[in-house]
């Protein structure tokens, strides 16, 4: 379980990204976080694995107080949380399977990681992860030969091969075309349902959030405006979250 208790985040210069956030996310939920640019979506997600430390309050993940973690305990904790970014962060001049196997390096002896010697179990795990996102046939293709959507699916597979309990995704479909974005969101939904894995996605595309996530959290100026089922989001709800901005109109379309 992920639990925020009166969590605030203030950046240097006095910018307050989160304001007294109280929030609980149970294991196995698929949650989409929506809101304007600068509303605090990325800060909320990145606080969970302490990519951004919080300024006030208490943040607990699976009975560990994240505020207190540092050094080896923080690195060990982060192994249980996968992270998918908008940028794919692949090594373009090597094969897809080697990109996925990179997630196994922290658990290997140093000399094996230097020489690139992976166990049979690691290779099987990498291939299974690629199969889960539907690109097993690309395992031995160089990453720079893939489309953008395929690259993002490799990034998701690399995260799966890490064996996380939670996946955080920060704008994972922002650079993809509409059809490919839906394919990737479908991958996330399938992973969530088949593996019972917690998935939390920060996303600008409101239609995708409502179509694929089970729960939606709407943030405005660092505060939670809505927290409930995706099917409960109305146009009035979106008005409260987005405030009638041009970004709001662009994102919600005719919903």
N, C-alpha and C positions, 0 to 999 in steps of 0.2 A: 504493500500500500504506500502511496505517496501522500504526504500530509503537509500542507502549508498552514502555519499558525501565525497570524498577524505579521506576515512577511512583507518587508519593504526593501526596495533597492534604490539607492541614491548614487548616481554617478558623479565623478568629479565635476565641479562647476554647479552642483546643486540640482541637476536634472533628476527628477524622481520618476523612475520607470515602473515601479510597483508600489502600491499604497495599501498597506494593511490587508494583504490578500489572505483569505481563509479558504482552503480548498482541500478536498480529499478525492483521490483517484484510486479505485480498487484494481487489484490484479485482474487482467483480462479485458479491461475496457478499451474501446477504440474512441479516442477523444480528438476532436478538431478544435483548434483555438483560432478564432477569427477576430478581426478588428483592423482599424486603420494602420498604416505605416507609422511606427513610432508609438503605438499604443501600449507596448510592453509584451507583445507576443513572444518574441525571441528571448527576451530576458527571462520570462517565466519558464520556458523550456530549458534554457541553458543554466538556470539555477538548479535544476533537478540533479544534474551531474557535476555541479559546482564549476562549470565553465565560467559562470559569473557568480561570485560570492554575494550573499545577501547582506544588507546593512542592518536590518532589525528582524526580530521574530525567530521562528524555529521551523526548520524544514527537515522532515523525517522521511526516509525511504526504507521500507522493509526493516523497521526498528532501528535503523542507523541514523543518528543525527548528523545530517550532511554538513552543517555549520562547523562541526568539530573535526571533520576528516582532513588529513593532510598526509603528505609523503606516501609511504607504502600503502597505508590503509585507504587513501584516496584513490591511488592507482588500482588497487584491488577492487574497490567499489565500482570504479568506472568500467571494469571488465564486464560487469553485469548489466551495463546499459549501452545499447548500441546507438549510434548517432548517424543520421543521414542528412546530408546538406544539399543545398541547391546546386552547388558545384560538385561534380562527381568525384574529384580527387583521385583519379585513377592514374596509374603509370602507363602512359599511352603506348610506349614502345615494347611492352611485354604482353603476354597472353592474358586472357580473361581469368583463367584458373589461378595464375600466379597473383593476380590482383586480389582474388578472393582469399587465397592462402595467406596473404599478408596479415589478415586478422588473427592468424594463429601464432604469429611471431612472439608476442608477449608471454606465451605459455611454453616457449621452447628454450632449450639450452642455447646459450649465446653462440657457441661454435656452429651449431646446426643452422641457426638463423643466418649467420654470416655466409655459410656455404649453400644455403637454400635447400637443406635436406629436410623434407617433410615426411612425416610418418604416413603409413597407409591409411590410418584412421583420419588424419588431417585431410588427405586427398579425397577420401570418401565424403567427408563432411562438406568440403568445398563443392563437390559435384552435386550432392543432395541439395545444397543451398541454391545452386544455379537452376536445378530442376524445379525448385519451389517457386521461382520467378519466371519459369518458362523459357530459359535460354541455355539449357544444357548443351544444345548443339553448337553453341558459340564458345565452349570451354577452351579450345585451343586456337582461337582466333585472336589476333592482336587487338588490343583495346581501341587503338586508333582507327580500326576498320568498322567500328560499330556506329549506329545512329545514336543520337542524344538519348532517346528513350531506352535503348539497349544499355547504354552506359549507366544510366540511373538504376536500371535493374541489376547490373553488376554491383553497383554500390550497395543496393539492398541485400544482395546475396552475400557480399563481404560482411555486412553487419550480422546477418543470420549465422554465418559460419563462426562468429564470435560466441555463439550460444548465450545471448543476452536474455534477461528476464523482461526487459523494457526496451522499446525502440522509441527514440525521439527523432522526429523528422522536421527540419527547419526549412520550410518552403521547398519541399522536394520536387514539386512539379512546376515551379514558376517558370522554368526555361523550356518547357516542353509544349508541343502543339496539343490542341484539345483532345484528339483521339489518343495520343500516347499518354497524356496526363491521366486519362480515365483507365488506361491499362495498368499504369503504375499504382493508382489508387485501388484498383481491383486486387493487385498483388498484396497491398497492405491489408485489405479487408480479409482476404483469404488466409494470410498469415495469422491475423488476429483470431479468426474463427477456428482454424485448424490446430494452431499451436497454443491457443489460449494466452497469447502474449499481449501484454499491455502496449498499446501504440498511441502516441501523442503527437499530433501533427499541427504545426503552425502553418496556416494556409491563407492565402489571399482570395482564392476562388471559392466564393460562398456556395455556389451551386455544387461543387465537388464535396465540400464539407457536409452539406445537407444530404447528398445522395449516398455517401459512403460511411460516414462516421455514425456511431450510435448516440454520442453525446457531444454537445457543442458548448464551448465556453467563449463568451463574447467579452472582449476587453476594450475599455475606453480610458485613455489617460491613466493607465496603471491600475484601474479598478475593474472588478468583474461586474459586468452589467447583466449578463445572462449566463446561467449554468443549468442545463437541462437537456432533455432529449432533442435530437435533431428534428424530429417530426413536430416538436412544439414551437419551433422558430417561426414567427410570423413577420410580416412586413413591418409591423409596429416595433417588433423586437429589433429588427435590423436598423430601423430608424434611430432607435435609442443607442445602438452600438456605433453606427456610422454618422449619425447626425446630419444626414442629407448632403454630405460632401460629394464632390465630383468622383472621388475614388469609390464612394459608396454606390453611386449610380452605375459606375462602370462594372463593379464587382457583382452586384445583385441582379442586374439586368431587369427582366420582367418578373422576377420571383415575388 
